[in-house]
Amino acid sequence: MANKIFLLLISLTSNITCIHGSNGYSHWSPDGIKDLWCPKSSNCNAEPSPIHIDHCCACDALPEWEMLNYSPQYLSLEITNVKGSSRLIQNTVPTNNRITFIHTNGILSMFPENVCNFSIVYVDVSWNQLRSVGNITCLTELDTLIMKNNKVTYISNQTFVGLTKLRIVDFSYNLISKMDYNIFGSIHIMTFTFEGNYLAKLDVSNVLIANKTICGGSYANNRNPIEMTNIGQKFLGEVSGFICGDSDFSNVSINEHPIFTVSEKIDQRTIGQYAPCGKGRYSGLAYDCDCKVAEFFHLQYYEFSRIYSKEYSESHCRSPSILENIRIEDLYFNQTLRDYMTCDIIDSCPTIGDCKCECTAQPNQFAIIVNCSNQSCTDFPATVPTVLNDSPLKSDAFSTIPDVILKHDIILDMGHNQISNVHPRHAYFLKKNQKSWETDVYISFDDESLEIRYFVLVILEQFFKRKKLTTYIPCRDAWLGRNEEDNIKCNMNKCKYCLVIQSSGMYDSDNTGAIKRRMEYKLAWNLFTKNKIKKILILTFDSKTPQQFQSSRSRALFRFGLGFVVPNRTNSLYDKIVLTFDEPLIVNSKYKLQRSKQIQNSLWKNKTQTDVTT
């Protein structure tokens, strides 16, 4: 068969060093190897920290050759046989020029045999017949490699060796079913796309690239369910550094979120320290809503939505059965449902003869439940899975849930057994865990309104007393000598519940207490999302619409039954309060005495300071 010659568009760039519109770009290099230019129009410098600036530039920066003035030159590509082999015909192009190699919708089965003779920076061979990448380590100047819609089946961790300037790869809609661990090695890749392939397993090292700020990668529309692995056993908190980059798993079934795979050894509430930037896209994903997922529900709302992506409202639980088809968004705001997000602990769950316990991790309550009831036990267990770092009963036992280590309280149920004596070493389990709560309800309201002030201090307070609920009322109970911010932080942290009585004008700028009320609402929300406040009840006092402060959060609370509109309800406000604040603390006389002494001491200190000033 006669050889066929095609015209191949090869773009040549001259050695011009003047960047057009140089005032519109800033030089940027993520690794000291790539020479890139970050457009000022992207406003990357307005980002809050250097790592966020780098993440912005990783997505928008351009290589120098892409901004230089160049003109295309046609060269010839010779197809040497029907199997798709080819070669570039010799030419007079200087070897130090930057060349763009584009040949799409053809029959190429491998790169041209003399491709190494050219200093190629850009390759697009989409819609060909390539079954592998081959050895392209000679393309040391390569910036962009696009191989969409070919027949590649495997990506090795040797595929990109030596391509230190490689910035973008796109292998969308190939036949890739296998990918080695850490395919990019030491290369600082910026953007990688593997959409629409056939992966069954995917190592997290090919998703979250440690200590390299990247734009991100996509495995969206993968044709098979993906099992996430961590072959290198590298976990956040154990290795120094960070992860920063977007990820897209839209319309893919994966066994767990990539972040879960590397965060087992840290407190998930601190995830922002290790993954400070980057967003996820996981629309339509179904999760196993167990204790591992529950750890992330302690994140603040912004961090939670960043990790789960803005489409998290489209995702749902597939297990356990009681949470099946519950939306992740609904689960985040519903404390009661989150209590069902548990894991059975097998290792170190005590079993002695007929005394067999069941151990369950319940992150929403920061607890490990050890249920040994009705088991004919004659003594307390000698060991339990794990407890808090400051507990007197720390043990070296590890559980099947590594991320609960030294982070949770123990709730031990020894009811209906045959225990006649309790050894002193087990006294810790007899203490009732009330976290740091000392008061039942913190009441936030507009104390400049005489009507609401009377309602709270007289009517509502008497009701709470009858129901054995203690209250903290700022205008009555604030410690003298402390500023408002300290009072709010210190005392709200000691309350189990928060009642926010909203009324028209309370958040308006001309209201002298508006700043304080806003501070109370924000802190209450943060403590609620961290499970440090059990429940918030929003009470709309009048029919007038107050200024829309934190309106989305208020709507969310109303949606989950944590709201009440006084003028529009025929049922009892008091029934709603009792239903919401349903577990009063047991406040003993010792605490009341301590509180009385604290008030007296505060008054004495304030009087002394006044006398000295006088």
PyMOL commands that set and color helices and strands:
alter all, ss='L'
color gray80, all
select helices_A, chain A and resi 22-24+40-42+44-46+50-60+64-67+115-117+204-206+258-262+268-274+291-298+301-308+312-314+321-323+328-333+335-338+363-365+402-404+424-430+450-466+474-477+484-492+514-529+551-559+573-580+589-613
alter helices_A, ss='H'
color red, helices_A
select strands_A, chain A and resi 4-13+25-28+36-39+62-63+70-79+86-88+98-102+120-124+144-146+154-155+168-170+178-179+191-193+201-203+213-218+227-229+244-248+280-281+286-288+316-319+343-345+351-352+355-356+358-362+367-371+409-413+439-444+471-472+495-502+535-540+563-565
alter strands_A, ss='S'
color yellow, strands_A
deselect
rebuild
show_as cartoon
